[in-house]
């Protein structure tokens, strides 16, 4: 379906050329991919190649796991425990040393692979496996089909085709959405190498005349901090992955007066969510009555937003359980409040902190901080940030018998830096005498 | 006015020290913030830290926030907003 909908106008450009991965010409490589019929593949490549191979493997492979470019040993180990993969397909650019199962370069797919597959009687509906950012270090795998992912994607080809910039990893839900948007609208996709300096990434987008860009509100603030952003001429701006507040929307309206601004509410669990295009934060409260484009919306007793999507059927792979309740409602876990005919997002019910689009569970950080000598008690909470949405703040009660409190904050940060990704390291460590305890005996964050 | 600049520069060095970030030996008005050694998370920490020491966050006060590229632009925003505070 993806390939048949791909006209010749869809193209991928990057600062890394296709010829940098091989001497073999592109059509030969793409023909080689046809040998992978019916296989279960993990695709671990430079994002530009990942996109190209994706369009070829749709309808060919039985399932394709999209591997984030920076995936490490922990990721591959967990994946190999959960999935029965036939091979890892790579391009010689991504670091694939940590995979235990067979790794094949796209130019070296043996003919023998094609021999043992039987020609299916019905066309293969390829399953696309995307991993959530994995709040506890264990990636959760969600299976999608192209149909479920593109149900609300606009297929219209605007008179002036857009050129989409890709700043997300296409192996993540948000990035894959941008890829599908570009494919289905026959657009050009500009894919800077993830390792580039940020200014150079934006410069790469300017060079290739990017006209459409999707980013989290925090990433948009970072884009607006670059010199190159002043040379971006955008017609389409998309925000997602974090709460889009009115201020960042206003800044974008001012900087890019000709652009249409869309903010998307979507979670990997819920599949495609819905989009808001009126350049106002939140969404109209009337949608709670009317629904929006085939999705019903309601607010649960706990104050969370629930979605009912009648068109898709999803489940976690590897024993993650079903997602929707008996009536088909999916609880997004996002707290919402109605203010002046708008429904505004207020954070996560489970206390998870969203730092620039990265979800953080406070307990994960607390358990690490408790390992630091001199720490008696700890509570981790969000500190609101006008730049990153939120930052991690740790309130620490020192052990009364610990003598050297002066270096405790620094030891905590150093320990966290060793074992946690940067966004989880507490930005602020405050030493306090005691933690507030609620009526139920739980520490208040 | 110079006080604001002094507080900002001191804050940058302290945050860099606390977070093991490497800064160039000299910071001046033309220093590009995202290339100064403070990454975007470091920049967010800086703004939160300055709210503690200066008592305001210009990026909350502005209805259409302007995001600065250089240290000079950053200081100018704080200087401008500190006048509004008074």
Interface residues (C-beta under 8 A of the other chain):
Chain A: X197 X198 X199 X218 X221 X222 X224 X225 X226 X227 X247 X248 X250 X251 X253 X254 X355 X356 X383 X385 X386 X387 X388 X391 X410 X413 X414 X417 X422 X423 X425 X427 X428
Chain B: X18 X19 X20 X32 X33 X34 X35 X39 X40 X41 X43 X44 X45 X47 X48 X57 X59 X60 X62 X63 X64 X65 X66 X67 X68 X69
